[in-house]
Amino acid sequence: MTVATPPDSPSPAPQATLPATAALPGAPGSPPDALPPAFEPGRSLTLWVGGLAALGLLLGAMLWQKVNNMQEQLARQSADAQAQSLEARALARQAMALAQETSARAAVLDSRLSEVALQRSQLDELMQSLSRSRDENLVVDIEAALRLAQQQAQLTGSVEPLLAALKSADQRVQRAAQPRLALLQRAIARDIDRVKSSAVSDTPTMLVKLDELIRLADELALANAVGSERQAQGSQKAASAPTWSWWQQGLSLALHEVGSLVRVSRIDAPEAVLLSPEQSFFVRENFKLKLLNARLGLLSRQIESARADLDVAQAALKKYFDGNARKTQAAASLLQQVQLQMRNLQLPRVDDTLAVLTAAAAGR
């Protein structure tokens, strides 16, 4: 059997001829199990295609199952996400409410904290004022004691309260034994020496002298008094003269009366000579009032006022009263003594100690 080829194709190679003894499949006389060799490649291809189709179906089924699993998982995750979103919204609302409540509480706490801080500052100030150190308390106590003693000394006119306060302060400073109080101790020692060396007049003695001057005020002779002193001198001469006869006594009396008619004296203050009896009364009363005012000023420790009243009384004594009379001279002597004692009546002060105490209290 020969195979035909197309006319335009090149001449084929010589084909092998089948032997005559080869028979077609199914032909009588061929073996039953033998396959024709021309149809075995097609069958293999069919098998391969079938296997590939089966594999594709298997892969498709597996992919479809995986997609279904992914969809189910995505659905579950979406549901979980939605539930979590709802829960998150609820938690956000709760958090917002809690934040508002916390903000309100924080505002209340801030106000209370400011009140507590103010109270604490006030308490600290109070504690600082109450818990002063021992030295500060000592300084304050000594200063108060010295000022009180100084007032007592001014009221009583004696330096004993002041001296006792200074000695007590010196003992307390020595017991404290603080180096920074050494300056205070030296100042106290100086003031003690000053108080001890000061000469203070005796107030009761001056009061007695003023009372004596007030009593003598009614007995003082005025500058315009006529004949009182001369009559006293004439009576003394007559008492001291020897015993005369009647005509000698009469002659002496007549001469004395004639001599008393004319009086020659020096006039330093014309207004003192021209005083009327009513004015003389007021002069004496004003003189006594000045002495009484000086006495009251001395008792009330108004030294300057008492000195001014004594100066006015001395000027009135020299101006309106007879300076040659013995009582006037005695009154002038007493008045001068009181004035001299009044100069020494100023009590010593403890300014050095008070200055050091003030500096120590100020912390300098």
Steps between C-alpha positions, in 0.01 A plus 500: 500500500631840405427841655412789268665841553393837386617601154681819611689330781843369424530151408476285802749262599442150391245351736533157634246258381318292743550137463223311344467286795401797730134509564270770632384487847209277538577325192486122503818336579646793723582460872215619723708694766719688267428879465562689190809709549345807325235563775709479837615870509143630481394282783782633718399854419145424600620359823715801563212737424269304722750506781551872459125561502462291812787688662342834399169394645673395818688830523180695424318314771777563744515872402124533532512342844784733601307803372198386696716466806642848445152645458385336819808624681452852361135491604597393850771765515256765372249399764770505766621838375147637508448370851833644606406830335175512694685409818761765424228763449344405830839514669568837334175638637584364841849646473358840400261497794782390729723775358233762568451369852875492552529857372233614745673317783833648394350851514363430848834354607683805360280733702547288811873482434521878477306528827729243662807685370367827643422335832842340502674831439300658780577204724870528414499867589322421825743220579794726425362766729433244772821302458750779534837403624604529861728794427223697331267434793776606738558824309129582493455425871801710600384794290149487649640474855734797449229722354267413788776569753573834336135600530495394866815703564343807344185458708677439829799729446736220603759309300454179697248337259724583204811371674326177603376441142850554360655255747235238424559545126875462551450173687269361233746586222781333693293184544414495129874500409440597139791664312274729303366649826846617612431849366177511701685395815756781459222756443320383816825532700549859376144595591536346846811710565322811372196444722715433806711812446204730434395736780124510536338748732271396780145574395346496853752763616407728212132455578564603863683812386221593262247461782714730714507759222121482465465554875739799490312663212245656736774640725722658235525879500412673177726760344244780562450414869556813717636496855467139575869420499598834653247460778637157576853639507389796725328264741812286514717805569261618768505157663879485489551862617566571872225625724424861417288757667162589367615806319788310333264229381259758362781681321625176344152408388446842347830483312411154374162612374653802328758275333230262378322783318772506235623180335782489245542175303599381156211410268583235238138417413261796518195276460592316818489826701169605346313184598163547662392281796281291267786454257731406785259222595500362146881525484529277805240258367669479159832434672345214697329363188831482318652314791205261508528442124870425541415253777242325280745493210760343725257232614388426143861498377443800275844641572509766230163640604607505865820685411305760302262557794794538740664754268178705490471479881862616544443795265186600694688468831775733380258746341212540746646411842744679724843350443642645827251311719628190672203285401536608139867407508415164660234437234746594226757261647250215515386570145856498373570169672192343343608625157848354544358166607259512209793510259626168635155344489533377141517123517771323299389318188606162367520603137805284424332181615173581323686575175683167514173319579329664205783400268495141633122476456532625143755225427789731412 
